[in-house]
Amino acid sequence: MDKARLTYREKLLDPRWQRMRLRVFVRDRWSCVACGATSRTLHVHHLSYQAGKDPWESSPDTLATLCRLCHRLVSPAAMAKLLAERGAKAEELDTAAIEVEEAILEWVNRRRTFVEAAARAPAVNERGFVSSCPNWRELRPRAGKVWTPDEDASLLLEFDAGLPLDEIALLRGRGVFGVAVRLFKLGRKLPDQDSA
């Protein structure tokens, strides 16, 4: 089927979008960034769209995990349907939508601040050496500890979703080398490995 003829709904079924969705869910720890819900159906919300780009071509920085309700509150197309379903007044839904949008903005600002701080701040350890990894003990609290079966399952899920090793290491609280070694032990071939 021709890419240009796919509807937006069909594009959302594309495996490339499904991989991107999974990456965003993992990054956001499977919870709504607006209300923190983990028990509702989760959606990936585009903070902005770029003309001519398919959904999976979006930068992960322009995507956020929202629960179904929060997503419907900030999506104009879904707002009318939500209004009819809930029987709520438009003003009530508008107020709720503003709260969700403010929470999303707060989340975006927190992420930006964290990324900027991590990029600028070299950490000095107790011996007076500057570490190449700022606050490495805080970023790697599980370094050197035994891997649990739950961690192995999460690791494989994140790796199979296409997350980069450094991002997986950050999520797992371990070093990149430790993650690479564990993946090898679990039978996964790393992308930069040569065929033997």
MARGU-912087 format. One line per field, with one value per residue (C-alpha): residue number from 1; residue in one letter; x, y, z. Coordinates in pm, 1 decimal. Each point is the difference from the previous one (the first is absolute). Layout:
N
num (NUM | ...)
residu (A | ...)
c1 (X | ...)
c2 (Y | ...)
c3 (Z | ...)
This chain:
196
num (1 | 2 | 3 | 4 | 5 | 6 | 7 | 8 | 9 | 10 | 11 | 12 | 13 | 14 | 15 | 16 | 17 | 18 | 19 | 20 | 21 | 22 | 23 | 24 | 25 | 26 | 27 | 28 | 29 | 30 | 31 | 32 | 33 | 34 | 35 | 36 | 37 | 38 | 39 | 40 | 41 | 42 | 43 | 44 | 45 | 46 | 47 | 48 | 49 | 50 | 51 | 52 | 53 | 54 | 55 | 56 | 57 | 58 | 59 | 60 | 61 | 62 | 63 | 64 | 65 | 66 | 67 | 68 | 69 | 70 | 71 | 72 | 73 | 74 | 75 | 76 | 77 | 78 | 79 | 80 | 81 | 82 | 83 | 84 | 85 | 86 | 87 | 88 | 89 | 90 | 91 | 92 | 93 | 94 | 95 | 96 | 97 | 98 | 99 | 100 | 101 | 102 | 103 | 104 | 105 | 106 | 107 | 108 | 109 | 110 | 111 | 112 | 113 | 114 | 115 | 116 | 117 | 118 | 119 | 120 | 121 | 122 | 123 | 124 | 125 | 126 | 127 | 128 | 129 | 130 | 131 | 132 | 133 | 134 | 135 | 136 | 137 | 138 | 139 | 140 | 141 | 142 | 143 | 144 | 145 | 146 | 147 | 148 | 149 | 150 | 151 | 152 | 153 | 154 | 155 | 156 | 157 | 158 | 159 | 160 | 161 | 162 | 163 | 164 | 165 | 166 | 167 | 168 | 169 | 170 | 171 | 172 | 173 | 174 | 175 | 176 | 177 | 178 | 179 | 180 | 181 | 182 | 183 | 184 | 185 | 186 | 187 | 188 | 189 | 190 | 191 | 192 | 193 | 194 | 195 | 196)
residu (M | D | K | A | R | L | T | Y | R | E | K | L | L | D | P | R | W | Q | R | M | R | L | R | V | F | V | R | D | R | W | S | C | V | A | C | G | A | T | S | R | T | L | H | V | H | H | L | S | Y | Q | A | G | K | D | P | W | E | S | S | P | D | T | L | A | T | L | C | R | L | C | H | R | L | V | S | P | A | A | M | A | K | L | L | A | E | R | G | A | K | A | E | E | L | D | T | A | A | I | E | V | E | E | A | I | L | E | W | V | N | R | R | R | T | F | V | E | A | A | A | R | A | P | A | V | N | E | R | G | F | V | S | S | C | P | N | W | R | E | L | R | P | R | A | G | K | V | W | T | P | D | E | D | A | S | L | L | L | E | F | D | A | G | L | P | L | D | E | I | A | L | L | R | G | R | G | V | F | G | V | A | V | R | L | F | K | L | G | R | K | L | P | D | Q | D | S | A)
c1 (0.0 | 127.0 | 123.0 | -176.6 | -333.4 | 6.4 | -244.3 | 132.2 | -174.7 | 177.7 | 332.7 | -55.6 | -9.0 | 340.1 | 271.0 | 229.2 | -259.6 | -59.5 | 374.9 | 3.3 | -305.2 | 169.2 | 315.5 | -207.3 | -196.0 | 322.3 | 163.5 | -302.7 | -8.9 | -341.4 | -184.5 | -188.5 | 228.3 | -298.9 | -180.8 | 234.1 | -263.2 | 132.9 | -324.2 | -171.2 | 65.1 | 307.5 | 37.8 | 295.4 | -76.3 | 176.4 | 99.9 | 50.8 | -37.1 | 236.5 | -156.5 | 83.6 | 137.1 | -147.1 | -79.2 | 306.7 | 229.4 | -75.9 | 275.5 | -65.6 | 38.2 | -324.0 | -195.0 | -148.3 | -192.3 | -354.3 | -281.3 | -311.5 | -189.5 | 279.2 | 62.5 | -366.1 | 1.2 | 281.3 | -110.3 | -253.9 | -158.4 | -62.3 | -123.6 | -346.5 | -47.7 | 118.1 | -242.3 | -289.1 | 110.3 | 62.3 | -292.9 | 230.8 | -15.9 | 242.5 | 153.4 | 79.9 | 175.7 | 182.0 | 129.5 | 112.9 | 166.1 | 191.9 | 122.8 | 120.7 | 175.4 | 170.1 | 114.4 | 141.5 | 184.3 | 139.4 | 118.4 | 165.8 | 181.9 | 116.2 | 137.9 | 176.6 | 152.7 | 118.7 | 159.6 | 171.8 | 130.5 | 133.4 | 178.6 | 172.0 | 91.2 | 319.0 | -1.3 | 298.7 | 32.7 | 132.4 | 357.5 | -20.0 | -22.1 | -247.0 | -227.1 | -98.0 | -346.1 | -162.2 | -136.6 | 76.0 | -101.2 | -342.6 | -36.5 | 126.3 | -144.6 | -24.0 | 354.6 | 173.5 | -317.0 | -152.0 | -255.7 | -349.6 | -237.0 | -222.7 | 297.4 | 95.0 | -354.2 | -2.3 | 346.6 | -104.9 | -320.5 | 190.0 | 271.8 | -252.5 | -186.1 | 315.3 | 104.4 | 367.4 | 226.2 | 75.1 | -371.3 | -57.5 | 291.8 | -152.8 | -339.8 | 153.5 | 232.6 | 307.6 | 296.9 | -7.8 | 265.5 | -197.7 | -312.8 | 189.5 | 149.9 | -339.6 | -162.3 | 274.7 | -57.1 | -372.6 | 75.5 | -56.2 | 234.3 | 94.7 | -33.5 | 372.3 | 110.0 | 156.4 | -145.6 | 215.0)
c2 (0.0 | 346.5 | 198.2 | 315.1 | -182.1 | -131.7 | 166.3 | 134.9 | -285.4 | -254.6 | 170.8 | -47.2 | -376.9 | 6.4 | -194.6 | 306.0 | 200.5 | -291.4 | -11.4 | 376.4 | -26.9 | -269.2 | 210.4 | 294.0 | -219.9 | -146.1 | 342.5 | 136.1 | -310.1 | -112.6 | 288.6 | 310.3 | 303.9 | 221.7 | -187.2 | -289.5 | -266.7 | -347.6 | -197.8 | 175.6 | -68.2 | 197.0 | 204.5 | 183.0 | 368.2 | 212.2 | 328.8 | 136.8 | -124.1 | 59.6 | 23.7 | -284.4 | -229.7 | -333.2 | -59.6 | -221.9 | 270.2 | 226.5 | 66.9 | -179.6 | 342.0 | 108.1 | -299.2 | -59.3 | -281.8 | 97.3 | -209.3 | -27.6 | 263.7 | 260.1 | -62.3 | 55.4 | 322.7 | 153.3 | -141.1 | 232.6 | -279.3 | -214.6 | 286.6 | 14.1 | -374.2 | 18.0 | 284.0 | -213.8 | -313.2 | 165.3 | 236.9 | 257.9 | 368.1 | 135.8 | 227.1 | -299.7 | -180.9 | 318.2 | 37.2 | -363.0 | 42.8 | 304.5 | -199.9 | -279.7 | 246.3 | 167.4 | -339.2 | -89.0 | 333.5 | -57.9 | -346.9 | 137.1 | 264.5 | -259.3 | -223.9 | 292.5 | 111.8 | -353.1 | -51.3 | 340.4 | -51.5 | -346.9 | 133.4 | 290.4 | -121.2 | -201.8 | -177.9 | -15.5 | -321.9 | -37.5 | -35.0 | 331.6 | -145.9 | 133.9 | -278.3 | -25.2 | -102.1 | 261.7 | -143.0 | -351.7 | -157.2 | 162.2 | -101.4 | -355.4 | -114.2 | -363.3 | -15.9 | -320.0 | -154.7 | -331.6 | 21.9 | -111.2 | -185.3 | 312.0 | 215.1 | -250.8 | 10.4 | 382.6 | 9.2 | -227.3 | 197.4 | 330.7 | -142.4 | -160.9 | 333.4 | 156.9 | 219.7 | 100.4 | -170.1 | 323.5 | 64.9 | -359.6 | 33.5 | 315.3 | -167.7 | -312.2 | 198.3 | -170.2 | 76.7 | -41.9 | -272.3 | -193.6 | 21.4 | -116.5 | -296.7 | -101.6 | 20.9 | -223.0 | -251.1 | 4.5 | -89.7 | 335.9 | 115.7 | 363.4 | 214.4 | 78.0 | -363.1 | -163.2 | -325.4 | -289.2)
c3 (0.0 | -87.7 | 302.5 | -119.9 | -14.9 | 355.6 | 234.6 | 328.3 | 181.3 | -225.4 | 65.8 | 374.3 | -62.2 | -173.3 | 190.3 | -7.7 | 193.8 | 237.4 | 80.8 | 57.3 | 229.5 | 204.5 | 35.2 | 127.6 | 244.4 | 138.9 | 29.2 | 187.6 | 222.4 | -125.8 | 166.1 | -109.5 | 19.1 | 81.2 | 278.7 | 78.2 | -74.9 | -72.1 | -2.2 | -294.5 | -366.8 | -106.8 | -318.1 | -151.6 | -50.7 | -262.0 | 163.2 | -350.5 | -355.4 | -290.4 | -342.9 | -233.5 | 271.3 | 94.7 | 369.6 | 54.4 | -140.6 | 297.3 | 248.8 | 331.1 | 163.9 | -170.2 | 132.2 | 345.1 | 166.1 | 100.0 | 139.4 | -215.9 | 199.0 | 0.1 | -369.5 | -79.8 | 202.1 | -206.9 | -334.4 | -167.4 | -203.6 | 307.0 | 219.5 | -160.3 | 40.3 | 361.0 | 65.8 | -126.4 | 189.8 | 334.3 | -11.2 | 153.5 | -66.2 | -257.3 | 265.7 | 222.5 | -281.4 | -101.7 | 355.5 | 5.7 | -341.3 | 124.0 | 300.1 | -228.8 | -232.7 | 297.8 | 131.8 | -343.8 | -17.5 | 349.0 | -105.8 | -315.5 | 206.3 | 259.2 | -277.2 | -166.1 | 332.4 | 80.2 | -342.1 | 8.4 | 354.5 | -79.7 | -308.4 | 179.3 | 345.1 | 35.0 | 335.7 | 233.6 | 197.9 | 355.3 | -131.7 | -181.8 | -351.3 | -250.7 | -115.7 | -365.4 | 124.2 | 225.9 | 325.1 | -114.8 | 331.1 | -24.3 | -366.6 | 58.7 | 332.1 | -123.3 | -142.9 | 111.7 | 144.9 | -106.9 | -280.5 | 98.9 | -236.5 | -12.2 | -97.9 | -270.2 | -141.8 | 0.9 | -154.9 | -285.8 | -56.7 | -16.3 | -225.5 | -235.8 | -14.3 | -144.9 | 293.0 | -13.6 | 254.8 | 186.0 | 50.7 | 114.7 | 242.7 | 144.9 | 40.6 | 156.1 | 232.5 | -143.3 | -222.1 | -377.5 | 11.9 | 263.4 | -214.6 | -309.7 | 186.6 | 140.0 | -343.6 | -138.6 | 282.0 | -78.3 | -363.6 | -165.1 | -273.7 | 37.0 | -314.5 | -25.7 | 37.6 | -305.3 | -124.9 | 107.6)
